[in-house]
Amino acid sequence: MLLEDNPADAELLQEILLDAQWIDWQVQAVSRLRDALTALSQQSFDVVLSDLHLPDARGLETLQKLKAAEDIPIVALTSL
C-alpha cells in the first residue's frame, strides 16, 4: 500500500515501482490515514509505504496508528 496525499508524488512512486520489472508489484494508493486503516482491515499487504504528513495525521502519529492497526512493515517517506 502507498499512503501518499500528493498525487504527483504518488504517481511517481508507482511508476518507479512498476519499472522494477523483477517484482510483480501491485500497488494500492490511498491519500488519507483513515482510508489506509480501512484497507488494512479488509485485505492483507506486504508493506506500507507511508508519507508522514497527511491531511488526517502528522509525523509519528501516522506510524503509531498504522502499527496499531496491523503488524506490518512500514517504510516512512518524507522529504524532510
ROMAR-422658 format. One line per 8 residues: number of its first residue (from 0); their letters; for each residue x, y, z of N, C-alpha, C, CB. Coordinates in steps of 0.001 Angstrom, whole numbers, plus 500000, padded with zeros to 6 digits. Glycine has a CB too. Layout:
NUM> a> X:Y:Z:X:Y:Z:X:Y:Z:X:Y:Z | ...
// end
This chain:
0> mllednpa> 500847:498825:500000:500000:500000:500000:500890:501234:500000:499038:500000:501218 | 500463:502210:499240:501140:503504:499203:500211:504528:499832:501532:503914:497737 | 500651:505127:500912:499882:506146:501625:500555:507488:501387:499780:505826:503159 | 500022:508225:500419:500628:509494:499987:499520:510441:499542:501662:509266:498828 | 499510:511655:500108:498438:512603:499779:498764:513511:498602:498130:513447:500976 | 500006:513533:498145:500373:514351:496992:500246:513493:495730:501827:514924:497142 | 499287:513800:494862:499065:512967:493666:500301:512815:492780:497947:513552:492846 | 501078:513864:492637:502281:513780:491800:503309:512831:492404:502900:515171:491613
8> daellqei> 503508:512912:493720:504442:512006:494391:503948:510571:494323:504642:512424:495851 | 502646:510367:494517:502075:509018:494457:502274:508418:493069:500573:509047:494817 | 502030:509209:492036:502194:508722:490662:503650:508384:490372:501689:509766:489659 | 504563:509240:490820:505991:508994:490599:506434:507705:491286:506827:510180:491112 | 506046:507509:492539:506435:506297:493262:505855:505048:492608:505981:506381:494718 | 504625:505125:492152:504033:503974:491476:504774:503657:490182:502554:504230:491186 | 505157:504673:489432:505921:504448:488204:507268:503804:488501:506127:505764:487455 | 507933:504274:489544:509233:503705:489918:509070:502228:490280:509858:504490:491108
16> lldaqwid> 508059:501917:491072:507846:500525:491471:507490:499649:490278:506747:500439:492522 | 506643:500145:489410:506231:499355:488250:507361:499178:487240:505041:500009:487575 | 508336:500108:487231:509502:499970:486349:510447:498873:486830:510256:501297:486258 | 510382:498534:488107:511199:497444:488657:510536:496127:488258:511347:497560:490234 | 510842:495667:487065:510130:494542:486476:510515:493191:487061:510366:494523:485012 | 511497:493138:487915:511895:491871:488515:510950:491447:489640:513314:491972:489042 | 510038:492341:490034:508993:492016:491005:507664:492455:490415:509255:492705:492395 | 506665:491612:490575:505330:491959:490088:504605:492751:491177:504518:490675:489690
24> wqvqavsr> 504844:494051:491212:504246:494919:492225:502762:495125:491944:504973:496274:492274 | 501993:495108:492986:500606:495556:492914:500475:496630:493978:499566:494363:493132 | 500178:497833:493557:500165:498977:494465:498744:499500:494601:501111:500094:493964 | 498315:499619:495852:497054:500303:496121:497415:501621:496784:496085:499435:497030 | 497040:502717:496157:497369:504039:496685:496155:504639:497384:497858:504973:495556 | 496401:505206:498556:495382:505943:499305:496014:507240:499779:494825:505104:500517 | 495178:508242:500060:495728:509553:500400:495443:509997:501830:495191:510572:499460 | 494698:509209:502572:494376:509558:503960:494598:508359:504871:492917:510055:504075
32> lrdaltal> 494982:508635:506091:495212:507566:507053:493946:506741:507255:495691:508142:508389 | 492802:507386:507337:491562:506625:507566:491307:505634:506446:490367:507572:507700 | 491655:505994:505210:491491:505074:504083:492483:503915:504170:491670:505821:502753 | 493685:504203:504634:494687:503151:504811:494239:502170:505895:496062:503763:505172 | 493707:502680:506995:493253:501814:508074:492089:500936:507620:492843:502648:509287 | 491210:501487:506823:490101:500701:506267:490637:499597:505368:489127:501606:505479 | 491559:499947:504480:492137:498951:503569:492862:497852:504335:493102:499623:502586 | 493595:498220:505388:494301:497220:506193:493341:496259:506887:495175:497908:507230
40> sqqsfdvv> 492161:496733:507228:491185:495867:507894:490478:494944:506904:490155:496712:508640 | 490564:495231:505621:489831:494467:504620:490698:493518:503792:489132:495406:503708 | 492006:493777:503746:492877:492922:502942:494283:492933:503508:492888:493377:501471 | 495115:492037:503007:496484:491968:503512:497447:492635:502529:496898:490501:503760 | 498483:493200:503085:499534:493869:502320:500879:493371:502831:499427:495431:502440 | 501887:493439:501984:503233:493047:502390:503971:494172:503088:504024:492589:501191 | 503661:495405:502688:504362:496565:503240:503503:497810:503016:505777:496736:502585 | 503701:498802:503875:503076:500106:503693:504187:501125:503455:502194:500500:504934
48> lsdlhlpd> 504095:501844:502359:504968:502988:502090:504164:504213:502474:505451:503044:500572 | 504598:504914:503506:503753:505967:504060:504450:507313:504179:503260:505553:505401 | 503776:508313:503653:504155:509693:503910:503871:509956:505392:503371:510704:502970 | 504622:510834:505999:504403:511137:507419:503484:512329:507644:505723:511397:508094 | 503228:513100:506619:502388:514286:506761:501178:514155:505856:503180:515574:506431 | 500065:513810:506470:498816:513556:505750:497748:514531:506220:498345:512096:505953 | 496661:514649:505488:495591:515562:505913:494984:515195:507265:494502:515587:504871 | 495001:513898:507610:494362:513468:508853:495325:512852:509873:493287:512479:508536
56> argletlq> 496629:513028:509682:497626:512549:510656:498970:513191:510345:497744:510986:510631 | 499770:513388:511384:501086:514020:511227:502164:513242:511971:501047:515468:511728 | 503321:513151:511353:504506:512613:511998:504351:511208:512542:504906:513501:513089 | 504884:511005:513749:504878:509680:514354:503477:509156:514625:505657:509703:515632 | 502506:510051:514761:501114:509623:514937:500691:508713:513778:500170:510856:515031 | 501119:509034:512579:500799:508233:511406:501315:506814:511580:501390:508865:510141 | 502590:506684:511952:503189:505362:512130:502550:504598:513283:504685:505492:512366 | 502286:505286:514379:501683:504630:515538:500317:504044:515202:501555:505614:516694
64> klkaaedi> 499509:504784:514487:498163:504302:514143:498228:503159:513130:497308:505453:513581 | 499156:503221:512203:499315:502121:511259:499752:500850:511980:500331:502490:510171 | 500730:500966:512860:501237:499806:513599:500174:499227:514525:502477:500191:514407 | 499360:500087:515111:498302:499610:515999:497245:498825:515224:497651:500788:516732 | 497037:499183:513973:496017:498525:513155:496498:497176:512626:495618:499423:511991 | 497777:497091:512296:498293:495878:511655:499792:495786:511896:497981:495873:510128 | 500261:494596:512238:501695:494384:512404:502288:494121:511017:501992:493190:513394 | 502725:495193:510389:503189:495145:509006:504410:496055:508879:502056:495575:508008
72> pivaltsl> 505373:495696:508029:506497:496612:507814:506007:497929:507216:507554:495967:506890 | 506589:499014:507715:506233:500355:507249:507517:501064:506837:505466:501167:508358 | 507518:501610:505644:508617:502449:505179:508107:503873:505188:509127:502023:503750 | 508737:504715:506009:508312:506116:506122:508958:506907:504990:508698:506722:507522 | 508117:507639:504282:508552:508505:503180:508450:509959:503635:507692:508260:501887 | 509534:510672:503507:509493:512080:503905:510522:512859:503104:509752:512239:505429 | 510233:514098:502871:511195:514954:502179:511977:515808:503176:510477:515852:501159 | 511717:515625:504464:512424:516394:505497:513814:515851:505718:511648:516379:506810
// end
